[in-house]
Amino acid sequence: MTVAAYLLGSISFAVVMSKVYGIADPRTYGSKNPGATNVLRSGNKGAAIMTLLGDGAKGWLAVFLADHFASALGVGDTAVALVAIAVFLGHLWPVFFRFVGGKGVATALGVLLGINPWLGLATLATWLIIAYAFRYSSLAALVAALFAPFYYGLLFGVDPILLAVIVMSVLLAYRHSQNIANLLSGKESKIGGKKDAAKAAGKKK
């Protein structure tokens, strides 16, 4: 299950949807991050929405299936925790795309929704509040990642899945290290920015 989860996570919907919609590879413009926020910089909202849904769905599906079959296979929360980490690692370092992946926000949300809908919704609400207030996707992701383990602990206490949530939060913060530097220096792009849109929109590389 862990290997299958990693392979599922390795499907980069930002790259796939960019090809489907005929726009430039998101690894060639903006932040060069294959994620929904950077795809949005192309000006193609449809591609960005489908990227967001796809990256979130793979995280949810991996954890949902692991939880569903855990009892039948004689495994417990530890297996679900490993699957959660594996699908997230697949997104960050995808084997299908030379280990160049996204920052994991949508996939992490999908994983949290798969663990428990209330956990996912609480984390999503945190992201939305910060994003609406400050217009920085990266800042919203970092704050949501900080609160996700806290929400899980309140709901379920300490167990192997809490450790998985903590690991994902730490990795997500690590993947946003450049964004943290940009935030501190005032150079971070805001949500809806059209940086390099003319280069990206309508051009397939």
Sequence and secondary structure as in RCSB ss.txt:
>XXXX:A:sequence
MTVAAYLLGSISFAVVMSKVYGIADPRTYGSKNPGATNVLRSGNKGAAIMTLLGDGAKGWLAVFLADHFASALGV
GDTAVALVAIAVFLGHLWPVFFRFVGGKGVATALGVLLGINPWLGLATLATWLIIAYAFRYSSLAALVAALFAPF
YYGLLFGVDPILLAVIVMSVLLAYRHSQNIANLLSGKESKIGGKKDAAKAAGKKK
>XXXX:A:secstr
 HHHHHHHHT  HHHHHHHHHT   GGGSTT   SHHHHHTTT HHHHHHHHHHHHHHHHHHHHHHHHHHHHHT 
 HHHHHHHHHHHHHHHHS GGGTT     HHHHHHHHHHH HHHHHHHHHHHHHHHHHH  HHHHHHHHHHHHHH
HHHHHH SSHHHHHHHHHHHHHHHHTHHHHHHHHHT    TT  TTHHHHTT   
